[in-house]
Amino acid sequence: MADRLFTKTHEWAAVEGDTATMGITDYAQNHLGDVVFMELPSPGTTVKKGESFGTIESTKTASDLYAPLSGEVIENNSALESEPGLINQDPYGKGWMIKIRLSDKDELTGLLDQAGYDTVVKEES
């Protein structure tokens, strides 16, 4: 997972150029249980780092999703509407949630690398 950056709230971002793909971590999906519903922003919506960009519902709970980075949504994973379980099956691949056009690349410095995120998870366990 060297190509991903993480938040302490268990979201990830994979950045290529000025585009970031975002989702939740395997740790997060595991704690949520079976995902049954997603609410994601439409393309054209602006998201801000640290603010809610949608909701996720599982058999255990409903939670807000927090943006690891700021920008304009250019795509959401419409497959999650009919198959929200993709998040449980493949949170870093087919279970991605949104893609944004970054508005501030300086925000990348506030995210965790894999080792930093592993430390967060270890402290929570």
C-alpha positions as CSV (number, residue, x, y, z in Angstrom):
1,M,0.0,0.0,0.0
2,A,2.9,2.3,-0.5
3,D,1.0,4.4,-3.0
4,R,-1.7,5.3,-0.5
5,L,-1.9,8.0,2.2
6,F,-4.1,7.6,5.2
7,T,-6.1,9.6,7.8
8,K,-6.5,8.9,11.5
9,T,-10.2,8.5,10.8
10,H,-9.5,5.5,8.5
11,E,-9.9,7.0,5.1
12,W,-7.2,6.6,2.3
13,A,-6.2,8.6,-0.7
14,A,-4.2,7.4,-3.8
15,V,-2.9,10.4,-5.7
16,E,-1.9,10.5,-9.4
17,G,-1.0,13.9,-10.7
18,D,-3.8,16.3,-9.7
19,T,-6.4,13.5,-9.1
20,A,-7.0,11.6,-5.8
21,T,-9.0,8.4,-5.5
22,M,-10.5,8.0,-2.0
23,G,-12.1,5.3,0.1
24,I,-12.0,3.7,3.6
25,T,-9.4,1.4,4.9
26,D,-9.7,-2.4,5.4
27,Y,-9.6,-1.7,9.2
28,A,-12.6,0.6,8.9
29,Q,-14.7,-1.8,6.7
30,N,-13.9,-4.6,9.1
31,H,-15.1,-2.6,12.1
32,L,-18.3,-1.5,10.3
33,G,-19.4,-5.0,9.3
34,D,-21.4,-5.7,6.2
35,V,-21.9,-2.4,4.2
36,V,-25.5,-2.1,3.0
37,F,-25.8,1.5,1.8
38,M,-23.7,4.4,0.6
39,E,-24.4,8.0,0.0
40,L,-21.7,9.7,-2.1
41,P,-21.5,13.2,-3.6
42,S,-22.2,13.8,-7.2
43,P,-19.6,15.0,-9.7
44,G,-19.2,18.8,-9.5
45,T,-19.5,18.8,-5.7
46,T,-16.7,20.3,-3.7
47,V,-15.3,18.4,-0.7
48,K,-13.0,19.9,2.0
49,K,-10.4,18.0,3.9
50,G,-11.7,16.8,7.3
51,E,-15.3,17.4,6.4
52,S,-18.0,14.9,5.7
53,F,-18.5,14.0,2.1
54,G,-21.0,11.2,2.5
55,T,-22.4,8.4,4.7
56,I,-21.9,4.7,4.9
57,E,-24.4,2.3,6.5
58,S,-23.7,-1.2,7.7
59,T,-25.5,-3.9,9.6
60,K,-23.9,-2.4,12.8
61,T,-24.0,1.4,12.3
62,A,-24.2,4.4,10.1
63,S,-21.1,6.7,9.9
64,D,-20.0,9.9,8.1
65,L,-17.2,9.7,5.6
66,Y,-14.5,12.4,6.0
67,A,-12.5,13.7,3.0
68,P,-8.7,13.1,3.4
69,L,-8.1,16.0,0.8
70,S,-10.0,18.9,-0.7
71,G,-11.1,19.3,-4.3
72,E,-13.9,18.9,-6.8
73,V,-15.6,15.5,-7.2
74,I,-14.9,14.3,-10.8
75,E,-16.4,10.8,-10.4
76,N,-18.1,8.6,-7.8
77,N,-18.2,4.9,-7.7
78,S,-21.7,4.3,-9.0
79,A,-21.2,0.5,-8.7
80,L,-21.5,0.9,-4.9
81,E,-25.2,1.9,-5.3
82,S,-26.1,-1.6,-6.3
83,E,-23.2,-3.4,-4.7
84,P,-22.2,-1.6,-1.5
85,G,-20.5,-4.9,-0.3
86,L,-17.6,-4.1,-2.7
87,I,-16.3,-2.0,0.1
88,N,-16.0,-5.1,2.3
89,Q,-14.6,-7.3,-0.5
90,D,-12.0,-4.9,-1.9
91,P,-11.8,-1.6,0.0
92,Y,-8.6,-0.5,-1.8
93,G,-9.7,-1.6,-5.3
94,K,-13.3,-2.0,-6.5
95,G,-14.5,-0.4,-3.2
96,W,-13.1,3.0,-3.9
97,M,-15.6,5.8,-3.3
98,I,-14.8,9.1,-5.1
99,K,-12.2,10.7,-7.3
100,I,-11.5,14.4,-6.9
101,R,-9.4,17.0,-8.7
102,L,-7.1,18.3,-5.9
103,S,-7.4,21.9,-5.0
104,D,-4.4,22.1,-2.6
105,K,-1.6,19.6,-2.9
106,D,0.0,21.0,0.3
107,E,-2.7,19.0,2.2
108,L,-0.8,15.8,1.3
109,T,1.7,16.6,4.0
110,G,-0.9,16.2,6.7
111,L,-1.6,12.6,5.8
112,L,0.0,9.4,7.1
113,D,2.1,6.9,5.3
114,Q,1.5,3.2,5.8
115,A,3.8,3.0,8.8
116,G,2.2,6.0,10.5
117,Y,-1.3,4.5,9.8
118,D,-0.2,1.1,11.2
119,T,0.8,2.8,14.4
120,V,-2.7,4.5,14.7
121,V,-4.4,1.1,14.1
122,K,-2.1,-0.6,16.7
123,E,-3.0,2.1,19.3
124,E,-6.7,1.5,18.7
125,S,-6.5,-2.2,18.9
